Amino acid sequence: MVDKKQYDMPHGTDIAWCPACGNFPILTIVKTALVELGIAPEEAVITSGIGQAAKTPHYLRVNYFNGLHGRALSPAIAIKIASPKLTVIAESGDGDTYGEGGNHFLHTIRRNPDITNIVHNNMIYGLTKGQASPTSEKGLITPLQSGGVIVEPFNPIAVALSLGVTFVARAYAGNIPQAVEIVKQAIQHTGYALVDIFQPCVVFNKQNTYQWFMEHTYLLDEAHDANNREAAWKISMDQERLALGIIYQETGRPSYEPLVRQGEEMLFTRTRDDAKVRALVDSYVKK
């Protein structure tokens, strides 16, 4: 039995987020999902890059790797290959994942590693004081884009589907119960699972507020077939009414780690045969 308190940091831990920041409910969502799945802190690892969202593992008593900007996914894949029994979550913001880490995002989808990728999508760069991020809406006024954003926003759901993602979902930080269930299913999915979570930034994004997300999102109902890629594609292309729920899921495709190992034992558990190593070296020396 896992107690949620096992994930709690000591009382008085300094949290650098602004009051009412959407990162707080996501912290609760991740913690609750892990606890309800019975995953103990020592059985999980969270990786992150740079940014306000990337501070999330700092506020959980859990193993974590806080790396470079846009580089949350690479260590997550490596950790999962090295220790396949661990639950591995890569967690960062929309700028860190889709911007600086965009190339890693694309190729991680192709590889289908058994990791969960949680993206805090507040449609702004919060750490660096409010310039447009890849998902910022066209026309959004920011301190840097004073005339408004002039390019169309990056569509992570459509991009993931176009690359053959095996699990893609979208949630909202203001609906904690639904988001917890989505994250739980993402963690249980075998293969790469993307969960894009809408998260208001109450300081630097005055357009995409809690109220805005409530007015522009809707819950997918039971009639939605998450195994229908064509239906998922149509949902992903609707940027006026933004669907919340599991948009697409494919089961049965092998994940990346066993393909890399190809049935071999893990490198760190193999017993080295010194005689074979010496014979190999000598064969080159004799040549």
N, C-alpha and C positions, 0 to 999 in steps of 0.2 A: 504494500500500500504506500503510494507516494503522497506526501503531504505538501501542499502548495508552499508552506513555510520553508521547505528545503531549498526553494529557489530564491527566497527573499534575501536581499542584502541587509547588512546591519542597519538598525534604525539611525537616521541622521545622515545616511549616504547622500552626498551632494549630487543632485540630478540637474543637468545643465539645460533641460528643456523649459520652454516658457509655460506658464500656467495655461491650462486648457489646450495645450498642444496635442495634436492627434497621435503623437507617438506614445502617449501614456496608455490609451486603450489598446494599442497594438502590443505593448509590453504585457498587458493583462491577457490579451488573446493568446499570445505565444505561451505564456506561463500556464494558463488554464488548459490549453490543448495538450501540452506535455504531461501535465499532472493527470488529466482525465484518461490519457493513453497509458498511464502507469510507467512513464519513462523517468527514471531517476536522473538527477543532475550529472552523475558520473557516466551515464549512458548516452549523453548528448553532447554535441559540439556545435557552436554557432560561429560562423565566420562573417566578417563584415569588412567594408572598405573605409571610406572617410565620409563624414557628414553627420548631421543630427541623428538620422535614422540608424547610422552605423554605430552609434553609441549604445544601442539597445543591449547587446550582450554585456556591457559594462554594469548594467543594472540588474543582472540575473546572476545568481550563484551557480555558474555553469562553466564548463570548459569553453574557451573561445580563442579565436585567432583574429586579431584586428590588424588588417594589412594596409596596403596602399590604396589610393583612390581608384575605384573601378576594378579592384582585384579580389573581390569576395569569393567569386566562383572557383578560381583556380585552386586555392588551398582547400576548399570544400571537396572538390573532386579528389585531390590527393589524399586527404584524410579518409575519405570513404574507401578508396582503393586499399590504403594501408590497414584500415580497421573497419571492415565491412559490417560489423555488428553494431557500430555506433549509429545513432540517429544524427544526421548531419543537416544543418540548416544554414543557408547563406542568406543574410539579411542586410539590406542596405536601402538607400533611397532611389528615387527615379533617376536623379542625375548620376549617381554613382553606378547604377546598374545599366541604364539604357544609354547614358552619355559616355563617361570615361570608360566604362566597362562594356560598351556595346559590342565590341568584337568578341569578348569572352561570352557574352550573353548568347550571341548567334551560334557559336560553336559548341557551347554547352548543350543547347537544345539538340543539336545534331548528334551529340555523343550519348544523350539520354542516361546520365549517371543517376544513381538512386539517391538523390538529394532533394530537399525542398528549398525553393528560392522565394523568399518573402520580400516583396518590394513595397516600401512605404511611398506611395505616390501622392505627393502634395502639390505637384505641378509647378514647383518652384525650387530654387536652390536656397534653402533656409540657412545653412551654416555660413554662407558667404554673402548674406544680407540681401537676398531677394532678386537676383537676376533670373531670367527665364531658364527653365530646364527643358529637356527634350519633350516632355509631355505638356508644357504650358500651352494654353489655348491661344489661337491666333487672335491678335488684337489686345492681349493682356498688357497692361501698362506696368512697367517695373522701373526701378531706379536706373537700370542700364538701358532697357528698351523703352525710352521715354515716349517714343511715338507709337508704341505697341509692337507686340511680336508679329513678325512679317511672314513666318513660315508655318506650315501645317504641323500639328503635334504628332509626335511619334506614336504609333499604335502598337503597343507591345503584344496585345492579344492576337491581332491579325498577323504580325510578324512571326510569333511563336507557332501559330497554326500553319503558316506557309512553309515552315521549316520542319514540320512533322512532329510537333510537341505531343507527348503522350498524356499530359494533364495540364490544363490551364483553367484558372478560376479568377474571379474578381470578387472582392469583398469591400466592406465599408467599415471604417473604425468606429462609426457611430452605432453600428449594429453588432455588438459584441457576441451575442449568442450564435448568430448565423456565421460570423467570421470564425469563431472557435470550431464549429463543425466543419467548415471548409478547410481550415488548417489541419485538423485531425485527419481528414480524408487525404489531404496532400501528403502528409507524413506517412500514411499507411500505403500510399501508392508506390508500386515498384517502378522506378524510373524517375526522370526529371519532372518535378511538379512546380509550376509557376503560380504563385498567388499574388496578384496585384491588388494591394489594399489602398483604397482611397483614404487619404489622411489630411484633413485641413491643417494649413499653417495659419494660425490666427494672427501672426504679426506681419508677414511679408506677402501673403496672398489674400487680398481683400475681396477677390472675385469668387474663388472656389471655396466657399465657406461651408459650415455644417448645414446651413439652410439650403445652399445651392446643391449640395450632394443629395439631400433629401428630395429635392424637387426634380433632379435630373437622373435619378437611379430608380430601378425597379427590381424586384426579386423574380428570378426565373421560377416558374411554377413546375408542378410535377409532370406536366405534359411535355416539358422539354426533354429531348432525348440526348443525353450527354455523349452518346456514342456516335452521333450523327455529325460528321465533320462539315458537311455542307450547311447544315443548320447553324453550327457553331460559327462558320465563316460569316454568314449573314448577320448574326448577332454582333460579331466583332467589328463589322463595318458600320454599324449604327452608332454614330457619335452624338446623336441627339438624346436618345433614351439609352442609358448605360446600364447594361444587365449586371446583376449581382448573383453569384452562384457558381456552380461548376459548369463551365461553358463546354468543355470537351474533355473526355477521358478515353484513353485506349489502354486496354490491358493485354498482357501476353507477350509484349515485346521485351526481349532481354535488355537489362541495363548494361551500362558500360563496363563496370568493374569485372564481372566474370569473363567478358570478352577479352579484356586486357590480360587477365590472369591465365586465360585459356587452359583452365584446369590445373595449372601449376600451384604449388604451395606459395604462400606469400613470401616475398624476399626475406623478410626479417625472421621467418620461421624455418627457412631451409638450412639443412646441415651441409656445410661446405666439405666437398671431397678434395682434400689437399693433393692427393695423388693425381687426380684428373687435372687440377689446376697446374701442377708441376709438369705433367705430360704435355699440356697445351703450350706452356711457356717454352719448354724444351724443343717442341716441334718447330717453333718459330726461330729459336736460337740456332738450331742445326741448319736451317735454310740459309 
